[in-house]
Amino acid sequence: MTPRFISRRALLKTGAAALCAPALGHAATKGSQPPIQLALVESLSGPFANTGEAVFRNLLWATERVNQRGGVPLPGGARPLRIDRYDSKGQTEEALSALRSAIDDGASVVMQGNSSATAAAILDALAKHNERSPRARQALFLNYSAVDPILTNERCSYWHFRFDAHADMRVTALMAVLKDDRAVQRAYLIGQDYSFGQAVLRESKRQMGQLRPDIQVVGEELHPMGRVKDFAPYAVKIKASGAQAVITGNWGNDLTLLVKAAREVGFDGKFYTFYGNALGAPAALGEAGVGKVIAVADWLPNVPTPESAAFYRAFRQRFAQPADDYVHMRMQLMVEALAQAIAQARTTDAQDVASRLEHVRVSLGGRSGHMRASDHQFQQPLVVGVMDRQGTPGVPFDVEGSGYGFRVVKDIPADLTEMPTSCRMQRPG
């Protein structure tokens, strides 16, 4: 191990400890039990740093909630949760290096999500590590956002648990709205050129062909992920195609820059999106997005229940800056599920925790979900919302201080979002 690497790891760990100190809460003050180490491997610098930081805020808040009630009860005494941050810089090789460092540092759980390609590499590397390592050094992979369907189908793993709806499930929810949108007769498909973006376009075409064969696909395009600085040429092509709707799985800056460019060239159509409900997209569109940006999610702040409103207000109280306003219900449920599984297993042993986690059921803020043991795909309701002005009926909350929020137009129960799996789970021993 080189001196440079030691310095980098020491700096990384010090930064994580400083950032996560509040997350240890009341349980940490007792000093009787060491924390359970959770490793976040994510893009914390580079073009997608904002998405990584949004994830960290969500997971931090979730661990704070567990720790404030005393931590995770275990036979030797309750233990708090602690998140250590590992910056992948948006690169798969960096993520694999971070994975090795996290395990060397004692992490029993690795969390990642903002790239299906990276998730696939982590899944394979962790499975190989666990296969050749003693039980004490095995770890679990909790996935909150990598939604390539293959990860819980052909490439499913006992060590991997996905808490986001996969791409085909999300497309199904979007199509439940598009099939009734008779104003759309021409659609343009655009996405990031990697496994996830390809999956979104493929499934969107398939489902449109079944549900709306009258819709003409007037463009289909994949672009480099995270490397396009000017989407104007793409926006010009979209407008020239005569498309009345764009369907995209783009996320982070690739989405924000796309919708901003579309607005600037005068595109007047709709956007059917996976992630158009935050991270700068509503502010980039402004008034031009009202009634025209549709987003699918596991939850939206304007879900019309008192429990949902209270949940969202609590998050905004914890993170008051408008730029920090991006809360994911699934990440909260993920941490609650992990805490429940560890408590039921009465140990942090990865195999024992996995055996409980694959049957877990959790609820929070009026939403609930359960893990499907056959493929480790979390089953949960999905919502579809349309962008509108804050204060209009159904939109009490805006997004990131933009003055615009998302009104729920479709709330789809878990039993209707569930899809079959081709997973053949191989369990250890």
N, C-alpha and C positions, 0 to 999 in steps of 0.2 A: 504494500500500500504506500503510495507516494505521499510526501509531505503536503503537496497541493491538495490531494484528495482528502487527507485528514482535515486540513483547514476548511475545505468546502463542507464536509459533513458536520464539523463542529459548529460552523456558522449556521448551517441549516437547522441543526438541532436547537441551537440557542434561540434562533428566531422563532422556531415553533413553540418553544417553552414560553417565551415572552408573550406570543400571541394567544396561547391557549391557557394562560394562567387563570383567567376568569372562568374557564370551562370546568375547572376542577371543583369549584363551588365549595359547599359545606363539607362534602365528604373528604376533600383533600386536607382540610384543616385538622382532621383527627390524626393524620400521620401514621395510622396503624397499618394500612395496607397500601401496596404500590398500585399505581393506576394501571388499567388495562390499555395497552398501547394500540391505537388505531392509526394507520399510515394513510395519508391522503397523497396520492400520486397524481399530479395534475399540472396543467399549463398555468404557471403562476408568473410567467414572464412571456414576452413575445406578443403576437397579434391576437391571441385568445386569452390573455391574462385576465381580462374582465370576467370571462366565464369561469375561470378557475377560482377567482376570488369570490364570486357569487356562490359557488359550491361551498367554499370554506365557511362563509357566513352562515349558510344553512346548517351545515354539520356542526359548527360551533354552537349555534343556538340549541340544536337537538341534544348535544352532549351536556350543555348547561342544564337543560331540563332534567335529565337523568341524574346529574350530580347534585342538583338542588334538593332532590328528594332522598339523598343519601347515597347515591351510587347504585351499583349492581350488587344485590345480596348474594354472598357466597359463603360456604362453610367456615372459612377462616376470617370472615368479616367482610363488610361491604367494600367494594372497590370502585373508585371513580373511573370515568372514561377520559382519555387524553388523546388529542389529535396531534400527530407530528406531520409537518408539511414537507413534501418532497417535490421539487420543481422538475417536471418533465420537459419544460421549454417547448412543448408541442411536438416533441420528437420521440418516436418509438424506442430508439436505442437508449435515449436518456431515461425513458420510463422504465425500461428493463434494468438499467443501472440503479435507478431509484428503488425498484422492487428488491434487488439484492441488498441494498443498504438498509431498507426498512426491516427486512427479515433479520439481518445481522444485528440491527438495533433492538430486536426483541418484539417487533410487531406481530400480533396474532391475527390481525385483520388488515387487509389492504383494500382501499376504496379508490375507484377511478370510474370515469364515465364519458368524459368529453372527447371521444374518438373511438369508434368501433374497431378501427384498425389496431389502435394501441390496446384496446381491451382484449382483442383476440391474441395478441402477442403476450400480454400478461397472463391470460388464461392458460395458454400453452406452457409458459415458463413456470408458472406456479404449480401446475399439475405435475410437471417433471420434477420440480423441487420436492414436492410433498411425497412423491413416489419413492424417492431415494433417501429421504430424511427421516430421522426418528420423530415420533409423534410430538415431542416437545418443541420441535422446530417447524411444524406444519402451520399453515396459515390459510385463511379464507379470503376470497375475493368478492367484495360487495360492489355491484355495478348499479349506479344510479342514473345513467344517461346513455350508455352505448347500446343502441337499439337495432343493430343489424340482426334480423331474425335468426341467422345461422347460429348465434351464440347460445341460444336455448333450443336449437334443433340439432343439426348434424354435429355441431361442435360443443354440445352441452357437456358440463363437467360437474362432478359432485362438489367441487370446491368453489364453484361460481354460482352466485345468486343475483338475478337481475330484478331490480325494483321499479324500473320504468317499463311502460308498455312498449313492446317492440314496434318496429316501423310498420309492419303489416297491420297491427292493431290500431296504430294511430291513423294510418291511411283509411282504414275502415270507418273510423269515427268521422274523419273529414268528408268521406264520400257519403255518409249519412246526411250531410247537409248539402253537398254539391248535387246529389241526385234530385233534389227538389228545387234547385236554383235554375229555373228554366231560362233565365236571361243569359246564361252562359252556353254558347254554342261552339266557341273556339277556345282552346286552352293551350298554354305554352308551359312545358315542363323544363325546369332548370334545377341543377343540383351540384353539389361538390363531388369531384371525381375520386371517390373511394367507395369502399364497400357499402357504407350507409347511404350515401347519395344515390348510388346505383340502385340499391334496393327500393328506395322511395319512388324513383321514376318507374321502375319495373312494375311494382305493385299498383301504382297509380294508374298506369296504362291498362293493366289487367282489369282492375275493378271498374274503371270508366267504361271499358268495353262491355262489361256485363250490365252495369247499372244505367249508363248513359251512352249507348252506342251512337246517339245522334251528335255527340260532342266530337268535333274535329280537332285532333292534335296538330297544331300549326307550327310547333317547334319543340325540339327535344335536345337539350344541351347539358353537358357536364363541363365544369371548369376546375382549374387547380384549386385545392383547398388552402385558404389562408394566404394566397400569393397574389390575388387580384386586388390592385389598389384603386382601379378605376373601372366601375361597372357600366360606364356610359355606352360602350359599344354593345354590350349585352342588352341594355335597356332600349337602345335604338332598334335592335332586331326584334325585341318583344313588341314594341309599339308598331313597327312596320308589318308584323305578321297579322295584325288585326285581332290578336288574342283579346278575349274579354276576361280571362282569368289566368293567373300564373299559379302553378302548383310547385312548391319547393320545400325541401327539408333543410335548407340552409340555416346555419346558426352562427352566433357571434357576429364579428365584423362582416362576414360574407353575406349575412342577411341584411344588416343595417345599411351597408354600402349599396346593396342591390336595390332595396326599396327607395333609398335616397336618390339613386340615379334614375329610377323609374319615375319618380315624382318630377325630377328636373327636366326630363324629356317630354313630360306631359302625358305619360301613360295613365289612362283613366279606368283601367280594369281592376279586378279584384285580385287579392293575394290569398291563396289557400296555403297556410303555413303550419309547420310544426312548432315554431318558436317566435312567431311574430308578436307575442304579447309582452315583450320586455327587452332589456339590454339595448335600449336606444332606438328600436324600430318604431314604436309609436311616435316618439318625438321627431324622428327623421321624416315621417310622413305628415304629421300634423293633421290639419283639417282634411287633407286629401285622403286620409285613411279611414275617415268615418264611414261606416257601413260597407267598407271594401276590404278590410284586413280581417281574415278569419284565422283563428288559431285553435289548435287542439292541445289539451293538457290533462294531467291527472287531477288538476284542481285549478280554479281561478279565484281571485279575491272576491269577486262579485257573485259567487255561489250563494243563492238567496236563503241562507239559514243563519240563525243567531250564533250557532256554534262556529260556523265558518268566519263570520264577521269578527267574533271575539279572538279567534286564532290569528287572523290577519292583523288586528289592532295590536296584539301582543308582540308580533314580529316587528311592526313599525315602531313600537315603543323601544324595542331593543336596538334596532338599527334605524335611526331617525333620518339619516341623510337620504334625500331622494335617489341619489345614484346607487344606493345600497338596496333599493326596493326590488328584490326578485326572490320570492320565497317559493320553495318547492315542497308541496305536501309529501311527495314520495320520499324525499330525503329524511323528513321528520319520521315518517312511518318506518323507514329503513333502520334508523338508529333505535327506535322503540322496539322493533322486531329483534334486533341484535341483543339488546339488553334483556328482553324477555327470554330469548333462547339460551343465553349464558346463565341466567338465573335458574332456568329449568334444568339445564345440564349440570349445574352446580360445579362448573369448571370452565376454564377458558380453552381446554383441549379442542383443537379444530374439528376433529372427527365427531366428538360428542356434541359440540355446538351445532355443527351442520345437521346432525340427525334431528335436533329440535327445530332448527331454523326452517327446515323444509316442510314443517307442519304448522308454522306460526300463523296466528291471526291477530291483527292489531287494528286499533281505532284511534282517531285523534281529530279534533275539530269538526266532528260530524261526518268524517270520511273514514272508510275502513278498507281493508284488503287482506288477502291471505296468499301464502306461498303455495304453489302447485308442486308437489313432491316429484312428479314425474319428469320435470324439466327444469325446476328451480326458476320458473317464470312467475313473478308476482302478478296476481289477478286483482284488479281494482277498477272502479268506475272511471270513465273518461268524460271530459266536458269539452264542448266546442263553444267558443265565444266570438263575437264580432265587435270590432272597435267602435266606440261611440264616445260622445262627450261626457265628462264627469257631471253628474247631477241629473242626467236624463234617467227615465225610469229603468231600473235594473243596473244602474252604474253609480253606486254611492262612492266607490273608490277609483282613483285614477292610478296610472302607472308612472313611477319615477318622477312624480311632480309634473308630468307633461300636460295634465288637464284632460287626458283621454284614458279610458279604461275599457274593459271588455265585458259586454253583456252576454250572459250565458244563453245560448239559443238551443243547446242540446245537452242533456245530461244522461249519459248512457250507462246503465248498471253493469256491474262486473260480469254477470252471466252472459251479456250480449257482446262484450268486448273480447271474451275468451275465444281463442283459436286453437286448432289441433296442433300437436307437436310431433316431430319425427325423431325426437331424442330417444336414445337408448342408453340410459344412465348406467355408468359403471361405478359401483360403490366399492370402497376399499374393504379388503379382508373378508 
